[in-house]
Amino acid sequence: MTATTTTNDGANDVVTGGTVGLVYADLDQHRRLIHLVGDDPRVQGVELSVSAPLFKGSPAIVAALKAADGLRDKIDAYFDHGLVDDVTRVAFARAFSTSYLSRHPRSERQDLFRASGDVFVFAFDLVQPMQLPVPRVVYDAIADGPHDAGMLARLRAGDGVPKEHLRVVLRLFLDHPLNPRRHLDDEVKAAAERLDIPRPFVIEATTSLALPGYAKLVLGDLAKAVGGAAAWLS
């Protein structure tokens, strides 16, 4: 597994399509899932991208980053001192809102919300399915969801696919991490009821439209391990 940390002041590249929601009772579950991603044999690389105002956004974050020993500790620095605590997270969200609206004064509310998903982004690359001990499990998961039939046939024949189809990007919307616009999505609602979470946090995962079932399979397993769930988003 390889790991990369990047920082920037602008938007991150988005891999669109095949959106999956991660349904949690709290954001610490998302931290735990991120840690599990790096150890999963179906994953071959991870990347963290943090932007202003969260990037080195407080003395506590800076101190934790200086003491960090690897990517896991850097992730913890941002969760411990920026994301998990409601008061601190809201302060960062307000700072982002002020900055964004000063640069885009004619923006609508949904523009601000979507842009806040670029502040803390975790991404990873899945391995080619044929490299797994039992690739059929992946093929079946792909077939069970929306997919490109030609791409799936290519995989079943033992061929690889372009790496962009194996990229998964997780976005936490700093402006409103509960992501209430997703609470009425059928699978999100069902997952929240099953887990007895009245007001779930919903993180959005985007991946290639050709093979989203692969990402949902992996994320579903990891979300279950931390007490959450993965759901298709409408």
C-alpha positions as CSV (number, residue, x, y, z in Angstrom):
1,M,0.0,0.0,0.0
2,T,1.2,3.5,-0.8
3,A,0.1,6.6,1.1
4,T,0.1,10.2,0.0
5,T,-0.8,13.5,1.7
6,T,-1.7,16.5,-0.4
7,T,-2.8,20.0,0.5
8,N,-4.1,22.8,-1.5
9,D,-6.2,26.0,-1.5
10,G,-8.7,25.1,-4.2
11,A,-11.0,22.4,-5.2
12,N,-9.9,18.8,-5.6
13,D,-10.4,16.7,-8.8
14,V,-13.7,14.8,-8.6
15,V,-14.3,11.3,-9.9
16,T,-18.0,11.6,-10.7
17,G,-20.7,9.0,-10.7
18,G,-21.7,5.9,-8.8
19,T,-22.4,7.7,-5.6
20,V,-22.5,5.6,-2.4
21,G,-23.4,7.0,1.0
22,L,-21.7,6.0,4.3
23,V,-24.2,6.2,7.1
24,Y,-22.8,6.8,10.6
25,A,-24.0,7.7,14.1
26,D,-21.0,10.0,14.5
27,L,-17.9,11.2,12.7
28,D,-15.5,9.1,14.7
29,Q,-16.8,6.1,12.8
30,H,-15.6,7.8,9.6
31,R,-12.2,8.2,11.2
32,R,-12.1,4.5,12.1
33,L,-13.3,3.5,8.6
34,I,-10.5,5.6,7.0
35,H,-7.9,3.8,9.1
36,L,-9.3,0.4,8.0
37,V,-9.2,1.4,4.3
38,G,-5.4,1.5,4.4
39,D,-5.1,-2.0,5.8
40,D,-7.7,-3.6,3.4
41,P,-6.0,-6.0,0.8
42,R,-8.4,-4.7,-1.8
43,V,-6.9,-1.3,-1.6
44,Q,-3.5,-0.4,-3.1
45,G,-3.1,3.3,-2.3
46,V,-4.6,6.1,-0.2
47,E,-4.5,9.9,-0.3
48,L,-5.6,12.6,2.1
49,S,-6.2,16.2,0.8
50,V,-6.9,19.0,3.3
51,S,-7.7,22.6,2.4
52,A,-8.2,25.9,4.1
53,P,-9.5,26.7,6.7
54,L,-8.9,23.2,8.2
55,F,-5.4,22.8,6.9
56,K,-3.1,23.6,9.8
57,G,-6.1,25.6,11.0
58,S,-5.3,25.9,14.7
59,P,-2.4,25.6,17.1
60,A,-3.7,22.3,18.3
61,I,-3.7,20.9,14.7
62,V,-0.3,22.2,14.0
63,A,1.1,20.7,17.2
64,A,-0.5,17.3,16.4
65,L,0.8,17.3,12.9
66,K,4.4,18.1,14.1
67,A,4.2,15.1,16.4
68,A,2.6,12.8,13.8
69,D,4.3,9.6,12.7
70,G,2.7,8.8,9.4
71,L,-0.6,9.4,7.7
72,R,-2.7,7.7,10.4
73,D,-1.6,10.3,12.9
74,K,-2.2,13.2,10.5
75,I,-5.7,11.9,10.0
76,D,-6.2,11.8,13.8
77,A,-4.9,15.3,14.1
78,Y,-7.7,16.7,11.9
79,F,-10.4,14.6,13.5
80,D,-9.3,15.2,17.1
81,H,-8.8,18.9,16.8
82,G,-11.1,19.9,13.9
83,L,-13.9,17.5,13.0
84,V,-15.2,15.4,15.9
85,D,-15.9,18.2,18.3
86,D,-19.1,20.0,17.2
87,V,-18.1,23.5,18.4
88,T,-14.7,23.3,16.7
89,R,-16.1,21.9,13.5
90,V,-18.8,24.6,13.3
91,A,-16.2,27.3,13.8
92,F,-14.2,25.9,10.8
93,A,-17.4,25.6,8.8
94,R,-18.2,29.3,9.5
95,A,-14.7,30.3,8.5
96,F,-15.1,28.4,5.2
97,S,-18.4,30.0,4.5
98,T,-17.1,33.5,5.1
99,S,-14.1,32.8,2.8
100,Y,-16.1,31.1,0.1
101,L,-18.8,33.8,-0.1
102,S,-16.3,36.6,-0.2
103,R,-14.8,34.9,-3.3
104,H,-18.2,33.8,-4.8
105,P,-20.7,36.4,-3.6
106,R,-23.4,35.3,-6.0
107,S,-23.2,31.6,-5.0
108,E,-26.3,29.8,-4.0
109,R,-26.6,27.8,-0.7
110,Q,-26.1,24.5,-2.4
111,D,-22.9,25.8,-4.1
112,L,-21.4,26.5,-0.7
113,F,-22.4,23.1,0.6
114,R,-20.9,21.2,-2.3
115,A,-17.7,23.3,-2.2
116,S,-17.3,22.4,1.5
117,G,-16.8,18.8,0.5
118,D,-13.4,19.7,-0.8
119,V,-12.0,20.7,2.6
120,F,-11.3,17.2,3.9
121,V,-11.1,14.5,1.2
122,F,-9.9,11.0,1.5
123,A,-9.4,8.9,-1.6
124,F,-8.1,5.4,-2.4
125,D,-7.5,3.1,-5.3
126,L,-8.8,-0.4,-5.5
127,V,-6.7,-3.2,-6.8
128,Q,-7.6,-4.9,-10.1
129,P,-10.2,-7.6,-9.2
130,M,-8.2,-10.4,-10.9
131,Q,-5.4,-9.9,-8.3
132,L,-7.7,-10.9,-5.5
133,P,-8.0,-14.6,-4.3
134,V,-11.7,-14.8,-5.2
135,P,-12.4,-12.1,-7.9
136,R,-15.9,-13.6,-8.5
137,V,-17.1,-11.9,-5.4
138,V,-16.2,-8.5,-6.9
139,Y,-17.7,-9.4,-10.3
140,D,-21.0,-10.4,-8.6
141,A,-21.1,-7.1,-6.6
142,I,-20.5,-5.1,-9.7
143,A,-23.3,-7.0,-11.5
144,D,-25.7,-6.4,-8.6
145,G,-25.5,-2.6,-9.1
146,P,-25.5,-0.1,-12.0
147,H,-22.6,-1.0,-14.3
148,D,-21.0,-1.0,-17.8
149,A,-21.7,-4.4,-19.2
150,G,-18.7,-4.3,-21.5
151,M,-16.4,-3.4,-18.7
152,L,-17.8,-6.2,-16.5
153,A,-17.3,-8.7,-19.4
154,R,-13.7,-7.5,-19.7
155,L,-13.1,-8.2,-16.0
156,R,-14.7,-11.6,-16.2
157,A,-12.4,-12.4,-19.1
158,G,-9.5,-11.8,-16.9
159,D,-8.5,-8.4,-18.2
160,G,-7.8,-5.2,-16.2
161,V,-9.6,-1.9,-16.5
162,P,-8.2,1.6,-16.6
163,K,-7.1,2.8,-13.2
164,E,-9.5,5.7,-13.1
165,H,-12.4,3.2,-12.8
166,L,-10.8,2.0,-9.5
167,R,-10.6,5.4,-7.8
168,V,-12.9,6.1,-4.9
169,V,-13.2,9.5,-3.3
170,L,-14.8,10.1,0.1
171,R,-16.2,13.6,0.9
172,L,-17.3,15.0,4.2
173,F,-19.3,18.1,3.7
174,L,-17.9,20.5,6.3
175,D,-20.8,22.9,5.9
176,H,-23.3,20.3,7.2
177,P,-21.8,16.8,7.7
178,L,-25.2,15.3,8.5
179,N,-25.9,15.9,4.8
180,P,-29.7,16.1,5.4
181,R,-30.5,16.2,1.7
182,R,-29.6,12.5,1.7
183,H,-31.7,11.5,4.7
184,L,-34.8,10.7,2.5
185,D,-32.8,8.5,0.1
186,D,-34.4,5.1,0.4
187,E,-31.3,3.1,1.3
188,V,-30.0,5.8,3.6
189,K,-33.3,5.9,5.4
190,A,-33.4,2.1,5.7
191,A,-29.8,1.9,7.0
192,A,-30.5,4.6,9.6
193,E,-33.6,2.9,10.8
194,R,-31.8,-0.5,11.0
195,L,-29.0,1.0,13.0
196,D,-31.3,3.1,15.1
197,I,-29.7,6.4,14.1
198,P,-32.2,9.3,14.2
199,R,-30.0,11.9,12.6
200,P,-27.2,10.1,10.7
201,F,-24.0,11.6,9.3
202,V,-23.8,10.8,5.6
203,I,-20.5,10.9,3.8
204,E,-20.5,10.6,0.0
205,A,-18.3,8.3,-1.9
206,T,-17.9,8.8,-5.7
207,T,-16.4,6.4,-8.2
208,S,-16.6,5.4,-11.8
209,L,-20.1,4.8,-13.2
210,A,-18.8,1.7,-14.8
211,L,-18.1,-0.3,-11.6
212,P,-19.6,1.3,-8.5
213,G,-20.5,-2.0,-7.0
214,Y,-16.9,-2.8,-6.3
215,A,-16.6,0.4,-4.2
216,K,-19.9,-0.3,-2.4
217,L,-18.7,-3.9,-1.6
218,V,-15.5,-2.7,0.0
219,L,-17.1,0.3,1.8
220,G,-20.0,-1.8,3.0
221,D,-17.6,-4.3,4.6
222,L,-15.6,-1.5,6.3
223,A,-18.7,0.5,7.3
224,K,-20.2,-2.6,9.0
225,A,-16.9,-3.1,10.9
226,V,-17.2,0.3,12.5
227,G,-21.0,0.1,13.2
228,G,-22.1,2.0,10.1
229,A,-23.5,1.1,6.7
230,A,-23.0,1.8,3.0
231,A,-26.0,2.7,0.9
232,W,-26.7,3.6,-2.7
233,L,-27.7,7.3,-3.1
234,S,-30.5,8.4,-5.3
